[in-house]
């Protein structure tokens, strides 16, 4: 028999095959008493695994639509009524810890005034240098006889990252201390896998980064939001006991203040007393525009209690999907194994090209160029915000690729007003838990056209 099964849509392949077979029953394309193709034959015709076909057949047999006859095959023994409701799509079962991510996580069409936070403009990538690095990486790859990559990451890239962290973040480390990840988010997920047990208490900044909270909740942790002040996370408000503390000390997300030295030492002392792991997310610590940049919190760690997360998303572009972690000694073996279980290893070609870019000096030149560009944009944005004399307060920030603007009073329907004014910006209140709509905006510097900054600020003032 010939049977068209498109296998379209989303979800597991077995579920899509089951749905298509059930639809064929409802539409009469499978008749009562008709013999089904053997599982191996159907699997070959669809280009899928035989196990997938067997499982779909077994589910429909359990529901009474198919019947297996020993030595004869599988037959249609019942047809569903044409108006029978669709079976529910399997979702998280009882006890699942998955929560939906915030609506802003994902792709969004760019607007006229693109103040999107956390992204950079790919037009400024060092394209020619990157092309040469990729071609060299391809030539090197052709001579490589290894079957798989190193789960810890390309050795040359890890050495380059260690050198980069030593001079840019004051963080002495060796290549063996580093684990290359597909973004800082994967690094946090790996740490949660090896450090968090269901029911453990973990602490995050309030307000803070919602995807980090989501990762920790997905591991079954009890997540406690800890308030911040002008020095960052308030250590005196941390819960005890606590297994993990997630912080952004170089440039608090989203409010922007750096954590002072005294507060950093206080946090490390608390972690030592409570045997807690501190996760330092240094998401854009390279970009400091006033005063001398503070060294990474990890550089003060004398007891291997800090895991340092970094990313090339803000320096280069998020599409590269390259991040890294400086691992605490006691978790290193478990983290390497977790990386193997998670995805085996990160793409080798990208890692080799990035290592060549860093070794050639092109990466450092690009970083200096971006620092000058963002400094100009930042100055222009602050000047425009202050000149607007609108009912808002620009929160003081000395680093990073965004500014936080707090409204003097909440604005109803802020998202709709921003969309109507063609402004791409995030509501500052969505970084609270629970969200506080209309409390302010986060204005990113990475994508906005420099010549549009003043007009964008005027449009934002018009929303109020």
N, C-alpha and C positions, 0 to 999 in steps of 0.2 A: 504494500500500500504506500501511497505518497501522501505525506502530511506536512503542511507548512507550519512551522513553529518559529516565529521571529526572534524570540528571546530578548525583546526590547525592554527598555525601562531600567530601573535601578534595583538594587538588592542582590542577594546571593543568586548565583546561576541556577541552583536547584529550585529556588522559590520561583524564578521566572519560568523555568520549564514546567513546573507544577501548574502555574497559573495558565500557561498557554494550552496545556493538555486539558485542563478543566474548561477553558473557553471553547476548545474544539468540541467537547462534549455538549456544551450548551448550544452551540451553533449548529449542531447536527453533522459536523464534519467527521465525527466518530459515531458510528451507529451501534445500537444494541447488538451484542453478540459478536462484534467485529474483533478480529485478532490484532493486537498491537505488534509493531515491529519488535524483533528481539532487541534487548537493551544494547548489545554490542553494535548491531546494525544502525540503530537510531543515533547512538553516540558518534559513530563514524560519519554519518550523513550531516550531523550538526557541528562536527568538529569540537566536541566536548568529551569529557571523561565518562567512561561507562558507569562509574560509581554515582555520578550525578543523575544519570537516567534511572539507575536502580533505585535510588532514594526517592525520586519523584514517583515512580511506579509504586513503591511500597507505601507512600503516603496516600495515594489515591486508592490503593487496595484496602488500607486500613479504614478509609472513609466509605468503603462499600461500592465504589464506582468501577474498580477493576477486580478481576478474579484471576489468580494464577492456577493453572492446571498442570500438575506435574507431568513433564514429558511433552506437553502440547504447547505451552506458552501462556501469554497473558491476554485476557479477553475483557471487553466492555460488558459489565453485568448490570449497570444501572445508569440512567441519565438524569442529570439534575434538571429541575424545572427551569424554564427560560427566565423567570423572574426571581430566581433564587439570589439572595444578596451575596456579594463577594465576601469571601472569608477575610477576616481581619489580617492585616499585615503584621507579622510577628514584630514585636518591639521589646524594649527592656522589660524583663520579668520582675516579679516581686523581689525586692532587695537590691535591684540594680542601682548603681550610684551615678549613672550617666545623667547629665543635665544638658539642656540645649545651650549652645554658645550664644553670646549676645548677637543681636541682629546685625551689627556692623562688621562682624568677623566674616570675611569673604569679599567677593568682588562687588564693586559699586561703580556705576558709570561716572566718569569724571564730570564735574560741573565747571561753569565758567570761572569761578573763583575757587581754585582747588587748594584749600588749606588742609588737605588730608594729612593726618598724623601717622607717624611710624613708617612712612614710605619715602623713597628718594626717586629722583628723575633719572631714568635709564639713559636719557640723551647725554648725560654728563659722564657716563662710563668711559674709561680709557679704551675705546673700541679697538684702535689699531694695536695697542700693546696686548690687549686680551686676545685678539686674533692670532698674533704671533705666538703667544703662550699656548693657545689651544693647538696650533699646528705642531709646535714642538712636542706637546704632550701626546698628540696622536702618533708622531714618529717614535717617541719613546715607548708608547704602548704596543706598537707593532713588534718591538723587540722583546717584550715582556713575556716570559713563558709561564708565569704563575696563573693558576686557574681562577683564584678568587683574591680579592683585596684584603688588606689588613683591617679587622674590625675596629682597631683603635684609630685608623686613619693613615694616610700616606706619611711615611717617615719624614720626607723632605718638608711637607707642609707642617707637620708638628714641630719640627725644628724651627721653621720660619715663624710660626706662631709664638713659640717660646721666646725667640729673639725679639719679636715685636712687643710682647707683653712686658719684657724687661725694660725696654727704653720708653714705651708709651704709657704704661700703667704702673711702673715701679714694682712689678711682680716677677721676682726671680723664680723660674721653674725650668724643668727639663722636658724634652720631647716625650719621655715616658710618662710624665704626669698628665699629658693632654689626651683627651678623647675627642675625635672629630665627629660632629653630629650633623643632622640635617636641620639646622636652625637651633636656636636656643630653646625653643619649645620642646623639641625632642629631648634635649638635655634635661629639662625639668621633669619630663615624663619618665626618663630612665631613673633619675634620682628618686622619684616617687615610688617607682616599682621596687627598688632595693631598700628603701628606708622607711616606707609608710606601711603600716598594717591597718586593716579596717578598724575604725574606732579611735585611731590615734588622733591626738589634738595637734593641729598645725596652725601657725600664725601667718597672716598676710597683712599688708598695709591697708589702711582704710582712710581715704579711697585708694584703690590700687588697680592692678592689671587683671581684668576679668578672666582671660584665658588661663592665667596661672591658677586662680581659684578653681576653675573648671577642671584642670588636670588633677589637682589635689582631691577635689570632691569625687572624681571618678575612681580614685583609689580607695574610697570609703572613709576618707579622713573627716574628722570634725574640724571645719575651718572656722577660725576665729579672726575677725577683723580687728586690728589694733590701730588706734588713731595715730596720726602724725601731727607734728608741730613744725616750727621753723627750723628744727634740727633733724627732721625726719622721724622715723619710727620711735614711738615713746616706749622705751624699754621698761619703764615702771608699770606699764599696762599690759605687759606680756603675760599670758596664762602660764601656770605651772601645775603639773608637768606639761611639756611641749616637746614634740619629736622633731619638728622642722620649722624654721623661720625663714620666710621668703621676703627679701628686701631689695630695693633699688637704691643703693646708697650714693652713687655718683650723681644721680639726677632723678629724684623721686618721681615715679610715674603715678598720676599725671601732673602733680602740682609743681614739681620742678626743683624743690630745694635740695641741696646736697646735705649729706649727713656729716656733721662736724666730727673732729677727731675724738673729743671727749665722749660723744654719744657712741662712736664706733667701739671704743675701748669698753664702754659700759655694756654694749651688746655682746661683745666677745666674752666678757666676764660672766654674763648671765648664761650664755650658751655653755661655757665650761662647767658652771655649777649644776646646770640642768641636763648635761650630756645631750644637748640639742645640736642638730645640724643647721647651720646657717647657709642659705642659698643666696648668693650675690648675683643678681642679674644686672650686668653692666651693659645695658642695651644701647646706649649712645655716649658712653663716657669719654670717647675721643674728642668730642666737640665741646670744649670749654672756652668761653669768650671773655671772662673777667677773672683776673687773678691766676695764680698757679693752680693747675689741676691737682686735686688730691690723689694720692696713690690708691690703688684698689684696696678694698677692705681685706681681701685675701692676703695682701702683702703684710698685714699685721698678725696673721694667723700663725701662732706658734704651737698649736695643739691639734692641727689637722681637723678643724671643726667647720671649715668654710669650703663650700663648693662654688667655684667661680664659673659663671656662664657668660660667654661672649658670642658675638655674631658678626658676620660680614654684611648683614642686610642693610645697615645704615651707612656703612662706609662704601660699599659697592651697590648691590641691589638684592632685594629679597628673593628674586627669581633664581639666584644661584643656589639657594638652600644649603648654605654652609655655615655652621656654627661650631662651637668648641666648648669644652669644659676642662678646667683644671681640677682634677679629682682629688678629694681627700684620700690620704694613703689607705685608711681602713676600709674604704668603699671601692677602691680601684678594681680589684678582681671581680667583685659582684657587678660593677658597672660595665666592665668589658663583656661579661657573660650576658648581661641584659641587652647590650647592643647586638650581640650575635643573635639572640632570640627575637629581637625587634625587627631588624632588617638586614642582618648579616654584616654589611659595611656600607659606607657612603660611596657615591659614584666616584670611581678612581680618576677618570679623565678630568673632571672639574677640579678635584683636589690637586692633581699634578700641575694643571694650568695655573691655578692660584698660587701654588708654591713658586713656580717660575716667575710670576708677576711680582711676588714679594722679593724674591732673590735678586731680580734685575733692578730694583729700586723704583719701578713704575708705580707700585702700590703706594709707597711713601710720597711720591710726587703727587699722585692723585689725591691722597688724603690732605696734603697741604693746600691743594687747589680747592678742595671742597670746604675746608675750614675758612678760607677767604670768602668763598661764595656765600656760605651760610652766615658769616659775620655781617656781610652787607645786607642780606635779606633780613636778618634779625634786627639790625639797627633801623632799617626802613620800616619794618612792621611795628616796632615799639614807638617810633616817632609818629606814625600814622595813628596808632591807638591812642596815644596821649593827646594828639591834636584834635581828635574827633570830639572830645569833651562829652562822651556818651556816658550813660549811667552804668559804668562798669569799673572794675579794678583789675589792673594787669598785675598778676602775681610776680614777685621778683624772682628772676631765674638767671643763673650765671652760665648755664651749659645746656646742651641738648638741642634737638631739632624741632621743638615746639614751644609755644607759649600758652599758659593757662590764663584765661580771662574770666573773672567771676562777676556775674551781674549783681547789681545792688539789690534787686528783688527778682524772684522767679518770673520767667516768661512763659505764659501758657502757649501751647502749640508751637514750641520752638522748632521742632523738626520740620513741620510744614512750612514755617516762615523761611527757614534756611533753604529749603527746596525751591520755594517760590522765588527767592532772590538769587538762585543759582549759586549758592555757597556750599562748597563741600567742606564741612567741619563737623566735629563730634561734640555732642552735648556733654559737658563736663560732669553732669550729674549721673551719667550712666556708669561711671567708674566707682560709684558708691554702691554699697550693698545693704538694703535694697536701693534701687536707683532713685535719684531725686531729679525729676525732669525739669529742664529749663533753668538750671542754676548757673550756667555759664557755658563757655566753649573752649575746646582745645584747638589751637591754630598751628598747624604744621608748617614747616619751612621747606620741606623736601621737594614739593611738587609745584608750589605756587610760582607763576611767572612773575619775575621781579617787577615788571612794569605794571602789573595788575594789583599790586598790594594795596595802594591807596584807594583805588576804586572798590576793592573787596571789603576794606574796612568801612568805607562809606555805606556799602550795601548792608553790612552787618549792623551798623548803627541804625539804618532804616528799619531793620527787623524789630527794633525795640521801641 
